[in-house]
Amino acid sequence: MLFLALLSASIALADAPVLKLWHGYRGGEEQAIEQAAKAFTALTGTQVELLAVPYDALSSKLTSAIPHEAGPDVFIFAHERLRQFHRMKIVAPSVALDRSKYLAPAVDALELDGTLYGYPLSIKCLALFLREDRGFAAPTTTAELERLLTQAADPSKNQFGLAYEAGDFYFHAPIFFGFGGVLFKPDGRSQFDTPAMTSSMKWVKSLQDRKLMPQEVSGALVKTLFNENRAAVVISGPWFTGEIDPGVPYSIHPLPIVSDTGLPMAPFLGVEAAFVSSRTRQPELAQAFAKFLSLGDATVTRVTLGRQIPAELAAYENEVVAKDQMITAFRAVAERGTPTPNTLEMARVWEPMKLALRAVLQGGVAPEDAGALADRRYRALNREAPPTTSPLPWIIGIVIGLLAFVGYQLRAGRGTSFARRFPEAGRGLLYVAPAATGLFVLVIIPFVIGLSLSLFHHDAGDYTFVGLANFTDILTSKGYRITEPLSFYFTLVVTLVWTLANVVLHVSIGLFLAILLKDPLLKLRGVYRVLLIVPWAVPNYITAMMWKGMFHQQFGAINAILGHLGVEPVSWFTHWTTSFAANVITNTWLGFPFMMVVSLGALQSIPTDLYEAAEVDGASKWTQFRRITLPLLKPALLPAVILGSVWTFNMFNIIYLVSGGEPGGGTDILVSEAYRWAFQRNEQYGFAAAYSVLIFFVLFAWSQVTKRLSGAEPA
Amino acid sequence: MNRTLSRWKLFALHAGLSLLCAATLYPVLWVIKLALSPTQTLSMSANPFPEAVTLDHFRDVLGSTDAQGRWLFGRQLLSSLVVSGATTLVGLTLAVTAAYALSRFRFPGKQSGMQLLLVTQMFPATLMLVPLYSILQKLNLLDSIGGLVLVYATSSLPFCVWMLKGYFDTIPRELEEAAIMDGASPGQVFIKVVLPLARPALAVTALFSFMQAWNEFILAATLLNDTTRFTLPVALQRYVGEYKTEWGHFAAGALIISAPVMALFFALQKFLVGGLTAGAVKG
């Protein structure tokens, strides 16, 4: 009997269906979801393959994989992107969902035009964390909170009252709502230049000015301040409980009511749900699995192991969960929350709001002007689709062009026979064919498609032909002033300065080192050379992350060194000059070895008797350098400089990972700007492609100039 | 060159070079310190040497397993090696033949083809990602090591071809003609005469192909959907979260990934100087 059961189980296992689940969890949450998946396998015999993708990369991976039939059957994501997922047709309605089993706002968040998508797993929102050992009562109004903070803070001892990530709109939103702010009017339009915006900004700025809370707060700083008892109050979410040191006594409370308005600070409510892919080949099984994850034992596992706040009502009746103070406290907080709107417009609010918030907190913009700033950026990002035009004239033009080209080629070849002109054509083409085929399919075709994309407008999977509208919008800087970081010309100037600064530094440092190292009699020469080449061998995204860490305001090595020299810690990424300098320093470190090696090779090819002759003639070292070294270096160095300038011009990784465009997109270069339009601003591929085409034109023009300079083909 | 450097000058030279080396190596030491320190966070300290040493981070990264208990790091390392090795092999084969033809034979479309190669390098790679994804789907190469290898090999081709062509141009044709006189077939000439002479350039090209595939991460993260087949850089991405970075694990992983490339660099560095410039001088 047992044998039979085992046998049937193993048969079931052999051709058992496999479900794929993609998620963005780490740590305890990841363990919990793995355990829940195992439980599902034990119950049904269905194997589950899990894939953990970093949360910020998950959405674009989903939207590209699922339509191409390469995606998962079930994926876990926050509900904010639901509208976008729906428009790209990658989510299926949750047919087996029973509304009554979950918290009402959690289900509401998953509703789209009367249909429900996904099974709610957990909720996330902000709450107030209070250190219990300070003897303060939980504040219920902002007036009480301010009184508490004034007592708790002591600027002379570097003690603050409150700490939270004030530069992030997710954290500012409850304050904004508490002061009566409204993101979207009933007609769906938005207007941020309102009194509520001003008063919420003023309030936060005044807390910072009175030193009740620190400047430029990061998540890491919040953690440190709370654990070291240098902040009595913290605003954060459920994940913060994992950051608090054991032994620190704390309690969790709802955010206070704003005294001026009488409105509660209502945090955004994020609902994480298990969504079923619209392209799954096993819809019933996928629905069953998604439902399984959201209920019963799976919920308990997610709560106890993953420390999630469950969306399922029954979970709160569970003995273990009911006793868990953190979970019950957050449930009370969640009841005041409003689900983050799952609209496309909401996705475009974050960037403008963050820009305005940081501008106010850094003192560059008055609270009164913040709304206007956010409005302008919001409008610029929400480009309206240009009018659709007919592609016919373009098609005719391209056909005529091609015909003319072919005709010209035939004419040029007239007279001499093909075999005489190209006696080795057969062999040559044979040798080139494999490379040419590969290049054609995987480089040339994507390149041509990339070029032609610039004539289209892309919106949630649909392309419409718009002619040159993308280009005119970019070149006339539509929607923003020429001097704003979003404008093409501003970014172009930044890119040119960036390229020039880097190339000059690379070449001068590289050449200088090469001259020091060139003497063959120098001892340890090989050792020095090996050590100086190291930066070249480090992958550039690692270099970028490493320097990003070194430029960290509180914990970075650079500020530590400056501290030893008696310089105040520099906040590298809040000012354009320092932020730009940080990028340049990183890229210089990474780039000089290449120039050094090239220079070394070129120097070694210069005959030494030239210098000896010059010495005899009494030429100074400087004259020797100018008259012999430089002219003879030129042929080797120039191609390297050209190559280096093209690499630097498109050096995406460093900009994106080190400064990330801060402050306010000011240090973005053209490539990173194109990337943002393509992947962070509602997939405006057409607009991004137009940017890329312009980059291409700039570099093409540059290559023509350098061709003249070198007097030959550039390498 | 001045053959008799005075003692003082020599001292100054060594002091200067040591200082520059120290400045160059400081960030690397800092990463080593992060990898060896027991915490996951950055610490406010200018000292590049660890105060307390533990191998925990290395152990965690090297011993990472998945939900089924499979040894993830081992599989990912293998995947990285296969991808980079195959890319080097495929890329070099394609580049060598094409570069030789471009250097030696005349055939229609040669000049415009070479210009086109250069031109495609000026278009930002990120935007090619969108069409590339659809093409790979049509070829049934999504989520496969083979697809990744082909993409890597072709995307590094323009650079490799240009470098190798430049080097082949510097090899005198007389050598080949002599070999033909001695009765060698064109194939033999290519394999037995030209390739051995081009060894420095081949080494450098191979190094670059390998390095590009070994280090690349955006394409790999987009195209691969199976944790056990991830290349190491994609695996490393897991330690760098939007809200929380596990600096200790990241640093240990970064060192593990950089080590093979550094070793290759040092092994091949004598070719680097010659291989890079010989082609470049000629253009």
Interface residues (C-beta under 8 A of the other chain):
Chain A: K20 W22 R26 E34 A37 K38 E49 L50 L51 A52 V53 P54 Y55 D56 A57 S60 K61 S64 A65 H68 E69 A70 G71 P72 G219 A220 W239 F418 R421 F422 P423 E424 A425 R427 G428 L429 L430 Y431 V432 P434 A435 A436 G438 L439 V441 L442 V443 I444 I445 P446 F447 I449 G450 L451 L453 L513 L516 L517 K518 D519 L521 L522 L524 Y528 R529 V530 L531 L532 I533 V534 P535 W536 A537 V538 P539 N540 Y541 I542 T543 M545 M546 W547 G549 M550 H552 Q554 F555 G556 A557 N559 A560 I561 G563 H564 W589 V597 V598 L600 G601 A602 Q604 S605 T608 Y611 E615 P635 A636 P639 A640 V646 N650 F652 V671 A674 Y675 A678 F679 Y685 A688 A689 S692 V693 I695 F696 L699 F700 S703 S710 A712 E713 P714 A715
Chain B: M1 N2 R3 L5 L13 H14 G16 L17 L20 C21 T24 L25 Y26 P27 V28 W30 V31 L34 T41 L42 S43 M44 S45 A46 P48 D66 A67 T93 L94 A95 T97 A98 Y100 A101 L102 R104 F105 R106 F107 P108 K110 G113 L116 L117 L118 V119 T120 Q121 M122 F123 P124 A125 T126 L127 M128 V130 P131 L132 Y133 S134 I135 Q137 L139 L142 D143 L150 V151 A153 T154 S155 L157 P158 V161 W162 M163 G166 P186 M211 W214 N215 F217 A221 T222 N225 D226 T227 P233 L236 Q237 R238 V240 G241 E242 Y243 K244 W247 F250 A254 I257 S258 V261 M262 L264 F265 F266 Q269 L272 V273 G274 L276 T277 A278 G279 A280 V281 G283
